[in-house]
Amino acid sequence: MRSSFLLAVLVLGLGTGCSKVISLTVTNNLPSRANVTIDGPQRSSGDLGYVCAGGGRVTYDLVIPRRELPAVLDIKAGPYKFQYTVSDETSSPLWLELNRDGIDGPRAAQYPTYP
């Protein structure tokens, strides 16, 4: 019984150590809905779907095998396309905001800091 428990803990520990998990929250401040897709070596599906206009949000967990790091992600978010690199040092969670004048993020702080 005790050895089964230790084996289960060991397997769970190894499973989480093999991947980098980044929680990404996308906020759409545009006047129309935005389709968001992420293409890269992540294990999870890269299609986040549509994010509602006017402050709609979706949170997505990127699960990237550590052997694939650093990983370059191709991100399409509404009218914007860009690349973002995830490394071992990338923090989680990350936030990304779609605005009329461009993209804010991905960034580690939920709200930007102003001097």
C-alpha positions as CSV (number, residue, x, y, z in Angstrom):
1,M,0.0,0.0,0.0
2,R,2.7,2.5,1.0
3,S,4.8,1.6,-2.0
4,S,1.9,2.2,-4.3
5,F,1.4,5.7,-2.9
6,L,5.1,6.5,-3.2
7,L,5.1,5.3,-6.8
8,A,2.0,7.4,-7.6
9,V,3.7,10.5,-6.1
10,L,6.9,9.8,-8.1
11,V,5.0,9.5,-11.4
12,L,3.0,12.7,-10.8
13,G,6.2,14.5,-9.9
14,L,8.0,13.3,-13.1
15,G,5.0,14.3,-15.2
16,T,5.0,17.9,-14.1
17,G,8.8,18.2,-14.5
18,C,8.7,17.3,-18.1
19,S,6.6,20.3,-19.3
20,K,6.6,24.0,-18.8
21,V,3.1,25.3,-18.1
22,I,2.2,28.9,-18.8
23,S,-1.2,30.3,-18.0
24,L,-2.0,33.0,-20.6
25,T,-5.0,35.3,-20.2
26,V,-6.1,37.1,-23.4
27,T,-8.3,40.2,-23.0
28,N,-10.0,41.7,-26.1
29,N,-10.5,45.4,-25.8
30,L,-11.4,45.7,-29.5
31,P,-14.9,46.6,-30.7
32,S,-15.4,43.2,-32.4
33,R,-14.7,39.6,-31.4
34,A,-11.2,38.3,-32.0
35,N,-10.2,34.8,-33.0
36,V,-7.0,33.6,-31.1
37,T,-4.7,30.8,-32.2
38,I,-1.3,29.7,-31.0
39,D,1.0,27.6,-33.2
40,G,4.0,26.0,-31.6
41,P,5.3,22.9,-29.8
42,Q,2.6,23.0,-27.1
43,R,0.8,19.8,-26.2
44,S,-2.5,21.6,-25.7
45,S,-4.7,22.7,-28.7
46,G,-3.6,26.0,-30.1
47,D,-7.1,27.2,-31.0
48,L,-8.5,29.4,-28.2
49,G,-11.5,30.3,-30.3
50,Y,-13.2,33.7,-30.3
51,V,-12.8,36.2,-27.5
52,C,-15.8,38.5,-27.0
53,A,-15.4,42.2,-27.8
54,G,-15.3,45.0,-25.2
55,G,-13.3,43.3,-22.5
56,G,-14.0,39.6,-23.1
57,R,-11.4,37.3,-21.6
58,V,-10.2,33.7,-22.1
59,T,-7.5,31.9,-20.1
60,Y,-5.4,29.2,-21.7
61,D,-2.7,26.9,-20.3
62,L,0.2,26.4,-22.7
63,V,1.8,23.1,-22.0
64,I,5.2,22.9,-23.7
65,P,7.6,19.9,-23.4
66,R,10.8,21.1,-21.7
67,R,12.9,19.5,-24.4
68,E,11.3,22.0,-26.8
69,L,12.5,25.0,-24.9
70,P,13.1,27.7,-25.9
71,A,9.9,27.5,-27.9
72,V,8.8,30.0,-30.5
73,L,5.1,30.5,-30.7
74,D,3.3,32.0,-33.6
75,I,0.3,33.9,-32.2
76,K,-2.7,35.2,-34.2
77,A,-5.0,37.4,-32.1
78,G,-7.7,39.3,-34.0
79,P,-5.9,41.5,-36.6
80,Y,-2.5,41.0,-35.0
81,K,0.2,38.3,-35.7
82,F,3.4,38.0,-33.8
83,Q,5.9,35.6,-32.3
84,Y,6.7,35.0,-28.7
85,T,9.5,32.9,-27.2
86,V,8.9,30.8,-24.1
87,S,12.0,29.7,-22.2
88,D,12.6,28.0,-18.8
89,E,12.7,31.5,-17.3
90,T,9.3,32.6,-18.6
91,S,7.0,33.4,-15.7
92,S,3.4,32.3,-15.3
93,P,0.8,33.7,-15.5
94,L,1.0,36.0,-18.5
95,W,-1.5,38.5,-19.8
96,L,-2.1,39.7,-23.3
97,E,-4.4,42.6,-24.2
98,L,-5.7,43.4,-27.7
99,N,-6.2,47.1,-28.1
100,R,-7.0,49.4,-31.1
101,D,-3.4,50.7,-31.1
102,G,-1.8,47.3,-30.9
103,I,-1.0,44.5,-28.4
104,D,0.0,45.0,-24.8
105,G,2.0,41.9,-23.7
106,P,2.5,39.1,-23.2
107,R,3.5,40.5,-19.8
108,A,3.9,39.1,-16.3
109,A,2.0,41.8,-14.5
110,Q,-1.8,42.0,-15.0
111,Y,-1.7,45.7,-15.3
112,P,1.1,47.9,-16.6
113,T,3.0,50.0,-14.2
114,Y,3.3,53.7,-14.9
115,P,6.0,56.0,-13.5
